[in-house]
Amino acid sequence: MKKLLLSGLALAASLATAPDLYAHGGQYRGPGDVVPPNPGGGRGSGPGSSGPNTPGPSAPNTPGPAGPSTPGPSGPSTGGPAPSSGPGAAATGPRGAQVGDDLTRWAFWWEFNKDPFIRLKDAIHAGGVTTGTDDFYLGGARREDAVDTLKPTKTDILNQILPALKQALESTTDRDITSSCIVAMAKIGEDHPNFKVLPLFEQRLKERDQEIRETAALAMGISQLPDALPTLIHLVKDTQQGRSLVDRGEVDVRTRTFAAYGIGLVAWASSNTDLKRSAFDALKEVLGATRDRNLKIGVINGIRLIRTNPEAGEKEQKLRDEMLDTLWTYYQKQEGQGEQQIQAHVPSAIASILGRGGDVKGTYKDRFAGELEEKFGKRNNNIYQSAALALGQLCTTGKEDQKYCKLLEEYSGKGRDQQARYFATMALGMIGGNDNRNALLKQLNKGSDQEKSWAAISLGVLAHNTMKAAGKGATTDATIGRELQNLLNNDKNEEVQSACAIALGLCKYTEAADDLRKLLEKYKKRDDFAGYLSLGLALMNDTGSKELIRNIVKDSIRRPELLKYTAIALGKMGDRDVAQDLTDLLAAPDKNVAKLSAIASALGYIGDRRSIDPLKKMLFDQSITELSRAFAAVALGGIADKEDLPWNSKIAVDINYRAAVETLTNQQTGILDIL
């Protein structure tokens, strides 16, 4: 199985040789060695214990998630350059970057959390007129009028994309094409008038290939179809019926773990309290019964995905209370370092369930603050990191939370764990408010390059959220903008400058656009740095940069990562021609796999309906590699996606990625590695 590792130093090698490539739409969001060794708490589920046959998945991983530098993300994500040998990553030389991955870099946080900030499809789908009106009839006389935007119509999805994916699925035995088609159909999450999608997924549960089995289970969750829940429950509980579904003596741990995430995804999309109750009861049972760390983390995050609304009635309130009680009981168990890595996923889960201001009594905030104050003894560093992130999600700018903000400020300067210090800095930006703003401004011009970078991106997040809360007519924070611009121009470290570029884009400080353009013109050959500069300009909607970025796209045919991210930047700025330009490149005689993969990835993220026909042609083109065809399926799924953001962004955002296990993210086979 070929895996696409177009990130870090692997990028250079991938262009010189036939790289390993993933096919089920993978998008790596984190560093290659993000998964820490298992210190002994809970049984691992790596290749040796995940069940027979092939180890884990691998399939269009397309250049992992984006984000210049560090071998981190690269791949259809929603913008943001893919880590190559950029600032702070695996590079050496005049820029002074350290050798090897520095997992504490701000870029990793950005890659996991960027999707809600970029919202690429919002810009493209509002782009402009394409065609007239389509007529489509479902059953009796349901007529659909197409909206005059670049967004695909119901007709496009049900008459063109879904049947093409089914045909490709049923006419191949290739792992990559199979997995990619399954995930793409799941993103659509709708039955065709002539066939249902869940039986197509269920059939693949019996495959001998481990990747296909677990992808099929996950696809049921991605589909968000309520009818998928009973099957997923049987799988995660390893019942007799679940074993019958996989035609094995037991449901392997990886498939059970993917089913746990799938249960959460189905519940996330539902307003049915009884369905959510069934989902929670199954996950709760497994949490109390399993020793496997992958499965436990899958269950915790599955519960985290269940959205409750106490205002909907007593049943909903009771469900929320039981969810919190189950997670809290597990978190408070006195366990060793290994189990604490698993427990570290609880703070984010609780914070997601309650939301900002939801911890009225301060029970959870007090405990997480106590973790940072080391009131509970020496803990796994993942606990400190998660405590800081959770406080950033739970606290408000009100007086009652000032003590937590003060603690976060102090910890960001003197805390025990370096990553937790940086997460504390980000927590201040997430909480917002004038005091936190001033604290971050002070941090911006002191300390190491890393500290400056984190302060910069945190200020960008704070300014972005402040403007979003203010609504229409909100103005840019000129002080933050000026300070970021000064740092951009006076600090020559690309790590700092990259963070400033994204932050300036987030706070829409257009006065810095000229400076960003000059840097982009000067460093357009540095793929990672140029990617962040392009994205910064796109985030501030500097349409004056379109021509410069368009020229970089044209000159980047042999530089797939830069090609992809500059194309995404154009899409973010509402450029209605970028998809056509990419389609033209796709039809060119050059069959370079890396190039085709990057183009297909960008087309999927952009979501322009005019790309459907050329992608369908590519899907069935026997003259190109099967992996390239798999990427066409990835792109079609992205175009037809029922959600505006990537399906796994709801898992990635606010997660402590430093407490990762193989099935969460490991650059190849985890939930967050699948596009």
Secondary structure as UniProt FT lines:
FT   TURN            8..9
FT   HELIX           10..16
FT   TURN            32..33
FT   TURN            47..49
FT   TURN            70..71
FT   TURN            87..88
FT   TURN            94..95
FT   TURN            103..104
FT   HELIX           106..113
FT   HELIX           115..118
FT   HELIX           120..125
FT   STRAND          137..138
FT   TURN            139..141
FT   STRAND          142..143
FT   HELIX           154..155
FT   HELIX           156..161
FT   HELIX           162..170
FT   HELIX           175..188
FT   TURN            193..194
FT   HELIX           198..203
FT   HELIX           204..206
FT   HELIX           210..223
FT   HELIX           226..228
FT   HELIX           229..237
FT   HELIX           240..246
FT   HELIX           253..268
FT   HELIX           273..289
FT   HELIX           293..305
FT   HELIX           310..312
FT   HELIX           314..331
FT   HELIX           337..343
FT   TURN            344..345
FT   HELIX           346..354
FT   TURN            356..357
FT   TURN            360..361
FT   HELIX           363..372
FT   TURN            373..376
FT   HELIX           381..394
FT   HELIX           399..401
FT   HELIX           402..414
FT   HELIX           418..431
FT   HELIX           434..444
FT   HELIX           449..470
FT   TURN            472..473
FT   HELIX           478..490
FT   HELIX           494..506
FT   TURN            507..508
FT   HELIX           510..512
FT   HELIX           513..522
FT   TURN            524..525
FT   HELIX           527..539
FT   TURN            540..541
FT   HELIX           543..545
FT   HELIX           546..554
FT   TURN            557..558
FT   HELIX           560..572
FT   TURN            573..574
FT   TURN            576..577
FT   HELIX           578..586
FT   HELIX           593..606
FT   HELIX           609..611
FT   HELIX           612..619
FT   TURN            622..623
FT   HELIX           626..640
FT   TURN            647..648
FT   HELIX           649..652
FT   TURN            653..654
FT   HELIX           657..659
FT   TURN            662..664
FT   HELIX           671..673
//
